Amino acid sequence: MNVQTKEVVYIPKSKEQFEEIREKSRSIIMKTALKLFSANGYHATSISAIAKEAGIAAGLMYNYFKGKEDLLVKIIEERFLDLNRYISEQLPDEPIPDIGEIIDATLKGIDSMKDSWKLLISIMFQPDVSQIATEWIGKLSLHQQEIYEKYYVIKGIKNPKESAQALSAVMHGIFLSYAHSGDSAEVRLLRNTVIKTLIEKGI
């Protein structure tokens, strides 16, 4: 005698459980998309391919994201927000923290997220992604420059604006290089030489 079994469908009992399941699915989609964008290219990766790899029905993808570009923007946005949260947690509660502490927290944050940053960097310079990525890099650089400039003004260092721009440019280069290569020795060398000098003297 054949015994038919019914599939058990889990129904969340509360709003909190529903949100937890939703956030878990959203996270799986984003991690899957990041890997596929990196391996196959953003343009060549379809929503249906992401859904299949993530084990989610393609139609349900649109319950979480408006489309592929929205998914990409959310991935980039969350990586930068994760980094900012990490930096904030490492810094003392002061109006203008020491620049050295900000930079050290930034470098530690990148190191702690190295694998996901490598994947992100690999797609940020793809031709059909670069404009979106450039906008976010610009936002991060501008935010850094504003903090650096305030610090230089408080310290009475000459050319605070130019010094902030120079330090931001160096950090930008380190950020991209380290995310790509993961060379900690090179980062330490630059931190103890070029960056140290810029922090103490500006330009």
Phi, psi and omega in degrees: 000130179277130179253119180271133179250143179265140177291133180272122179256123181278122179250121180305138182270346182214166178298323180296318179293321178299314180294324179295316179294318180298316181293324178296316179296318179299318180295319179298318180298314183294318179295319179295315180298319180301316180293317182289321176300320181290316185283319188249348184097144182298312184297323185277352182263121182265161176300320181295325178293319178296315181299316181298314180295326182276350180075033182233141178299137184304321181297328181288340180303325184282356171282343183249327183220148181290332181176191185293319180294320177298320178298315179298314180300318181294323178297309180299314182301314184291326178295318179291321178293322176300317179295316179298321178296317179300314180299314181299322180292333183275342187266149175292157182280082180229151180303312179231093180297160177300138181301319180301320179292322178297314182294317179297320178294322179296314181294321177294322179296316178298319181296321182290339181246025191306315185296313181291328179291324177298317179295318182296315180299324182295335179259342184292341181253011171290139187309321184274005180241338192304323182294316178297316181295318181300322179298317180288321177297320178298319178297316181295315181297317180296318179298316179298314182301320180297318179292315180299317182296319177300319179297313180297322178296315179298321181282352179073026180278138180294155178052055184299321182293312181294322179296320179295320179295319180295315181295320179297320179295318178297315180296322178299314179297317179296316181304311181290318182295315183291320179298330181277316188256331183070025182278094183292326181297319179295319179296315179298319180299313180293323179297321185272357180237278185300309183293319179302316179294317179297321180296316186282324190238343187066211177231000000 
